[in-house]
Amino acid sequence: MRVAEQIRQSLEDAFHPTVLEIQDDSEAHRGHSGYSEGEESHFNVKIRAAAFADMNRLARHRAVHGALGPELVGSIHALALDIDV
């Protein structure tokens, strides 16, 4: 399963978001650190879910990282998160 699909499945299972947009920006980082030909390594994620209502910014980021798990997070070079209710 591709990395973007793993991200989507993990976040949908954990948060049942009303909005979930995952953009693979890996190609835009060609020649930069962390880029590897043909691999998914740089992502922008926009997620909206009621589960984040009582969390501050740091708690939201920790929750997303926790839902993705250490193995998946470790395989991603850059992960930009836009998290809200």
LINTA-V923478 format. One record per pair of residues at least 6 apart in sequence whose C-alpha atoms are under 8 Angstrom apart, sorted by sequence separation. I is the first residue (numbers start at 1). GAP is how many residues later the second one is. If there is no record, write none. Layout:
BEGIN
((I GAP) (I GAP))
END
This chain:
BEGIN
((11 6) (29 6) (30 6) (35 6) (30 7) (34 7) (27 8) (52 8) (65 8) (26 9) (8 12) (26 13) (29 13) (8 14) (26 14) (26 15) (24 16) (25 16) (26 16) (24 17) (25 17) (26 17) (4 18) (24 18) (25 18) (4 19) (24 19) (25 19) (4 20) (23 20) (24 20) (61 20) (22 21) (23 21) (22 22) (23 22) (61 22) (22 23) (60 23) (21 24) (22 24) (20 25) (21 25) (20 26) (21 26) (57 26) (19 27) (20 27) (19 28) (20 28) (18 29) (19 29) (17 30) (18 30) (19 30) (17 31) (18 31) (52 31) (53 31) (17 32) (52 32) (53 32) (16 33) (17 33) (43 33) (52 33) (15 34) (41 34) (42 34) (45 34) (47 34) (51 34) (15 35) (41 35) (42 35) (43 35) (44 35) (45 35) (46 35) (47 35) (48 35) (49 35) (50 35) (4 36) (15 36) (40 36) (41 36) (42 36) (43 36) (44 36) (45 36) (46 36) (47 36) (48 36) (49 36) (3 37) (41 37) (42 37) (43 37) (44 37) (45 37) (46 37) (47 37) (48 37) (2 38) (44 38) (35 42) (34 43) (11 53) (14 53) (11 56) (10 57) (11 57) (10 58) (7 61) (7 65) (6 66) (3 69))
END
